[in-house]
Every structure is written in C-alpha cells, then in structure tokens.
C-alpha cells in the first residue's frame, strides 16, 4: 500500500479534502489544460480553438503548472476568455521567434511576426502566468502582442529583451495589475491605451529605453504607470523612461519609485525635434534615486496635484462604456 493510500486510510478528511477540491475546480473552470494529459487538452491553442465564436459568457480555462512552448493566437472571434494559472513561476508560456529569424520562405519574420502570443480577442484576462520570448538578446523579439479591447493581465510576468510587450491595438484598452515586465530597449511599446498598476518594470543590462509609445493624435491616453517600481541591473543613469516611436506619444508616470538606473534627463526625442512639440511625457510625484524633476528635459512635464490625481484607472480606461477592470481582479 502506498504512503498516500495509508494517509487516506488513517486520515479520511485528507481524502475528503482532495475530492472536494477537485469538484470545486471542475465547477470553477470550463476547460483544463495540462501537459501531462490530466486535463481536457494538452495545449493552450487546442483549448482556444474549442471555444465557440463570439461567446458572450466568460470561458474559464485553468492552465496547470508546466512549461508550454507554443506560438499562440487568440482570434478576435474568441471573446471573454480567461486563462488562469496557479503560480507564474510554475506556469510558463514561451516561444523563441525573433524579428530577423527567417520563415520557411526565407523572409524575415519582423517584429510582429516574432510574437510568442497574439491576443486579438476582446475581454481576455490572464492571471498567474509567465509569458516569455526566450530567443535572447537577438534584437526585436515580442513575448505578447495585444490588439483586443478590455484586456487584463494580473500577477503575470513578461520576460524578454528588446520589444518584450507590444500593446498594439489603436483602440485597445489594457490593464496590467501587479505584473513584472522586463527587457532592454523599448520593451513596452505600441499604440494602445494601457495602465500599469503597481507593477515592477525591470531594465536589464544592455538596454537604454523603457517605453516607445506610438499614441495616435486623437487618443486621449497612451501608457500610464501608477505606483510602479522601476528596477533593474542596468548601470546607474543609463536608461531613459521613454522615447517617441510616433510624434504624439504619451507616457505618464504617477507616484512611481525610480531606481538609480534612470537617466536624470528622463526622456529622449529619438532624433525627432517635432516630437518634442507634440508628445506628452509627464510625471507626478516620482521618488527614489532616479527621480530628478529639476533635471528632466524641458519638453517634459511635472504635473500639478489636480492633474496628477486625475490619472486614475477609471479615468484612463473607463471610456464611453465605463469599463472597470478592477472589478475583474482578485484584489
């Protein structure tokens, strides 16, 4: 008789707890993905493909611990999908394409083609998962590209080097809560409106820019960082907060702790004087060794309290439909 069997015989409540936990998990999730074959599918893509198109109700997918090497696409027809893991350190979604890598036709994949995970579906939520591009320091290599609207990542990790996270959709609203995002250069870049709430933004040695927003002229907000912590192993005073991929780039830091790796001037114009007149780069109550309000470039802004306090999740992401992403998070 096995040790577990003996434990169940001696302590019936142990067996009861295991059975009840299994029943509750089955009730909570619609689909289970497990590499060991103990779930409904062994791959995440199979689970995505099985969901009816344009489902209005939420589809809950439980992703069991494991390393899933898949190049994933969540199509725009797969709406309101929630992908939930147990622990981001144990549940990893990864792939290793990069921009200069050639496809089967001998063509370079490009930045977009390098993406490990394409999120096109509206209402997507991920929790407790690591998303990685494992190709290493080989140029542009995206871990996640997001085009869907009303997308949430909670307690997730985004690992890579250059161009790690790509909030791409021009009409997309995205909320990142308690996430860890690392990279070297432009590792948060794109057109979307995105709020990073209490996240850790880690600049790896060898990099020089955190953000590269390409906000549209008519878009109210670009990237907003609220109570985030900027850390890293990059040398002291070596990293810019951002540079404008497009002239109307918007990036704002609200009450963020900035490490010593942040350059005193803060922002770079990417060699485009026109961007200095049109972009909006601002801070409110930055603190830490990298906070240097008196040394920032003259074309950036230090916000007044009335404006700074207006940068809330609701004000930035609410929109005409009053979307409240915090209603979907666990905190």
C-alpha positions in Angstrom: 0.0 0.0 0.0 1.4 3.4 -0.9 2.1 6.1 1.6 -0.7 8.3 0.2 -3.1 5.4 0.4 -2.1 4.9 4.1 -2.6 8.6 4.7 -6.1 8.4 3.2 -7.0 5.3 5.3 -5.7 6.8 8.5 -7.0 10.3 7.9 -10.3 10.2 5.9 -10.6 14.0 6.0 -7.5 14.2 3.7 -9.3 12.2 1.0 -12.4 14.2 1.5 -10.5 17.5 1.1 -8.9 16.3 -2.1 -12.2 15.2 -3.6 -13.9 18.4 -2.6 -11.1 20.5 -4.1 -11.3 18.5 -7.4 -15.1 19.1 -7.6 -14.8 22.8 -6.8 -12.1 23.2 -9.5 -14.2 21.4 -12.0 -17.1 23.7 -11.2 -15.0 26.8 -11.4 -13.3 26.2 -14.8 -14.9 25.2 -18.1 -11.6 23.8 -19.6 -8.4 22.5 -18.1 -5.1 22.4 -19.9 -2.4 20.1 -18.7 0.8 18.9 -20.4 0.6 15.6 -18.6 -2.7 14.7 -20.2 -4.8 15.0 -17.0 -6.9 17.9 -18.4 -9.2 18.4 -21.4 -6.3 19.4 -23.6 -2.6 19.2 -23.6 -2.0 22.5 -25.5 -3.4 26.0 -24.9 -4.1 26.5 -28.6 -6.4 23.5 -28.7 -8.3 24.9 -25.8 -8.7 28.3 -27.6 -9.9 26.6 -30.7 -12.6 24.6 -28.9 -14.4 27.8 -27.6 -17.5 28.8 -29.6 -17.0 32.0 -31.6 -18.2 35.3 -30.0 -19.3 33.7 -26.8 -20.9 36.3 -24.5 -20.3 34.5 -21.3 -16.8 34.1 -19.8 -14.9 30.9 -20.7 -12.7 29.9 -17.8 -9.5 28.0 -18.7 -7.3 26.6 -15.9 -3.7 26.2 -17.0 -1.9 23.6 -14.9 1.7 24.2 -13.9 4.2 23.4 -16.7 6.2 24.9 -19.5 4.1 25.3 -22.6 6.2 26.0 -25.7 3.6 27.2 -28.1 3.2 30.1 -30.6 -0.3 31.2 -29.7 -3.1 33.1 -31.3 -6.3 34.0 -29.6 -8.5 35.0 -32.5 -10.8 38.0 -32.4 -13.8 35.5 -32.5 -12.8 34.1 -29.2 -14.1 36.7 -26.7 -14.2 36.8 -22.9 -11.6 34.1 -22.4 -10.0 33.9 -19.0 -6.7 32.0 -18.8 -5.7 31.3 -15.2 -2.7 29.6 -13.7 -1.7 28.8 -10.1 1.7 30.5 -9.9 3.6 32.5 -12.6 6.9 30.8 -11.5 5.5 27.4 -12.3 3.2 28.2 -15.3 5.2 29.4 -18.3 4.0 30.1 -21.9 7.0 30.6 -24.2 8.4 30.7 -27.7 11.6 31.7 -29.4 11.0 33.6 -32.6 12.7 36.9 -33.3 12.5 39.6 -36.0 15.5 38.7 -38.1 14.7 35.0 -38.0 13.7 33.6 -41.4 10.4 31.9 -42.0 10.0 28.9 -44.4 10.0 31.2 -47.4 13.4 32.7 -46.4 11.8 36.0 -45.3 12.5 37.8 -42.0 9.6 37.4 -39.6 9.8 41.1 -38.5 8.9 42.5 -35.1 5.2 41.5 -35.2 5.9 38.0 -36.6 8.3 37.4 -33.7 5.4 37.5 -31.2 5.0 34.4 -28.9 1.4 35.2 -28.2 -1.1 37.2 -30.3 -4.2 38.4 -28.3 -6.9 39.6 -30.7 -10.0 38.6 -28.6 -11.8 41.2 -26.6 -12.3 40.7 -22.9 -9.3 38.5 -22.4 -7.9 38.0 -18.9 -4.7 36.2 -17.8 -3.7 35.6 -14.2 -0.7 34.0 -12.5 1.2 33.1 -15.7 4.6 33.9 -17.2 4.7 34.9 -20.9 8.1 34.7 -22.4 10.1 35.2 -25.6 13.1 33.0 -25.0 15.2 33.9 -28.1 17.6 36.0 -26.0 19.4 39.3 -26.9 18.9 39.0 -30.7 17.1 42.2 -31.5 13.3 42.6 -31.5 11.5 39.6 -30.0 8.0 40.1 -28.7 6.5 38.0 -25.9 3.0 39.2 -26.2 1.2 41.4 -28.7 -2.2 42.7 -27.6 -4.9 44.0 -30.0 -8.1 43.1 -28.2 -10.1 45.6 -26.1 -10.7 45.4 -22.4 -7.7 43.1 -21.8 -6.4 42.3 -18.3 -3.2 40.8 -17.0 -3.0 40.2 -13.3 0.1 38.9 -11.4 1.7 37.9 -14.7 5.4 38.1 -15.8 6.6 39.2 -19.2 10.1 38.1 -20.0 12.3 39.1 -22.9 14.9 41.6 -24.1 14.0 44.1 -26.8 10.3 44.8 -27.5 9.0 42.4 -24.9 5.4 43.7 -24.6 3.5 45.1 -27.5 0.2 46.8 -26.7 -0.6 47.2 -30.4 -4.3 47.8 -30.9 -5.0 51.5 -31.6 -8.5 51.3 -29.9 -7.4 48.8 -27.3 -7.6 49.3 -23.5 -5.4 47.2 -21.4 -4.9 46.9 -17.6 -1.8 45.3 -16.0 -2.1 44.7 -12.3 0.8 43.6 -10.1 2.8 42.4 -13.1 6.5 42.0 -13.7 7.8 43.3 -17.1 11.5 43.0 -18.1 13.6 44.0 -21.1 16.4 46.0 -22.5 15.2 48.5 -25.2 11.7 49.8 -26.0 10.4 46.8 -24.0 6.9 48.4 -23.6 5.9 49.8 -27.0 2.9 50.4 -29.2 -0.3 52.4 -29.8 -2.7 51.1 -27.1 -4.0 52.8 -24.0 -2.6 50.8 -21.1 -2.4 51.2 -17.4 0.3 49.5 -15.4 -0.8 49.4 -11.8 1.7 48.5 -9.0 3.9 46.7 -11.5 7.7 46.1 -11.4 9.4 47.4 -14.6 12.9 45.8 -14.8 15.5 47.2 -17.1 18.1 44.6 -18.0 21.8 45.4 -18.5 22.4 46.3 -22.1 19.3 48.4 -22.6 18.6 52.1 -22.7 14.8 52.8 -23.1 11.8 51.5 -21.2 8.9 52.7 -23.4 8.4 53.6 -27.0 4.8 54.8 -27.3 3.2 55.5 -30.7 0.0 57.0 -29.4 -2.4 58.3 -32.1 -3.0 62.1 -32.1 -6.7 61.7 -31.3 -6.2 59.2 -28.5 -6.7 60.6 -25.0 -4.1 58.5 -23.2 -1.1 56.3 -24.0 0.8 54.4 -21.3 0.2 55.3 -17.7 2.2 53.8 -14.9 0.6 54.1 -11.4 2.6 53.3 -8.2 5.0 51.2 -10.2 8.6 50.3 -9.2 11.3 50.8 -11.7 14.2 48.4 -11.0 17.0 46.7 -12.9 20.6 45.7 -13.2 21.4 48.3 -15.9 24.2 50.7 -14.9 23.5 53.9 -13.0 22.0 56.7 -15.1 21.8 54.6 -18.3 18.1 54.2 -19.0 15.6 56.6 -20.4 11.9 56.5 -19.3 10.9 56.6 -22.9 11.3 57.8 -26.5 8.5 58.6 -29.1 8.1 55.9 -31.7 5.5 58.3 -33.2 5.3 62.1 -32.7 2.2 62.1 -30.5 3.5 59.5 -28.0 2.0 59.7 -24.5 3.7 58.2 -21.4 2.9 59.3 -17.8 4.4 58.0 -14.5 2.2 58.6 -11.4 3.8 58.1 -7.9 6.4 55.7 -9.2 9.6 54.7 -7.5 12.6 55.1 -9.8 15.9 53.3 -9.4 19.3 54.8 -9.9 19.5 53.4 -13.4 17.1 56.1 -14.7 18.9 59.0 -16.5 18.4 62.4 -15.0 17.1 63.9 -18.2 14.4 61.2 -18.3 13.3 61.3 -21.9 14.8 61.1 -25.4 13.3 62.6 -28.6 14.6 59.8 -30.9 16.3 62.4 -33.1 12.9 64.0 -33.9 12.6 67.6 -32.8 9.0 67.6 -34.0 8.1 65.0 -31.4 9.2 67.4 -28.6 6.3 69.7 -29.6 3.7 67.0 -29.9 4.4 64.2 -27.5 3.3 64.2 -23.9 5.8 62.9 -21.4 4.9 63.6 -17.8 5.5 62.6 -14.1 3.7 63.2 -10.9 5.5 62.7 -7.5 8.2 60.4 -8.8 10.6 59.3 -6.0 13.7 57.3 -5.5 17.3 57.9 -6.7 16.1 58.1 -10.4 13.6 60.8 -9.7 15.2 64.1 -10.8 12.4 66.6 -11.6 14.8 69.6 -11.9 17.0 67.8 -14.4 14.3 66.4 -16.8 14.3 67.6 -20.4 12.4 70.9 -20.8 9.8 69.5 -23.1 8.5 67.0 -20.4 6.0 67.9 -17.7 5.9 67.7 -13.9 2.1 67.5 -13.2 0.3 69.6 -10.7 -1.7 67.8 -8.0 -5.1 68.4 -9.6 -3.9 66.9 -12.9 -1.8 64.2 -11.4 -4.6 62.9 -9.2 -6.9 62.7 -12.2 -4.8 59.8 -13.6 -6.9 57.0 -12.2 -7.7 53.6 -13.7 -11.3 54.7 -14.2 -10.4 58.0 -15.9 -7.9 56.5 -18.2 -9.6 53.2 -19.2 -13.3 53.8 -18.5 -14.3 55.1 -21.9 -17.9 55.5 -23.0 -18.9 52.1 -21.7 -17.4 52.9 -18.2 -15.3 49.8 -18.2 -14.0 49.0 -14.7 -11.1 46.4 -15.0 -10.6 46.4 -11.2 -13.9 44.5 -10.9 -12.3 41.5 -12.5 -9.1 41.4 -10.5 -8.7 39.4 -7.3 -7.7 42.3 -5.1 
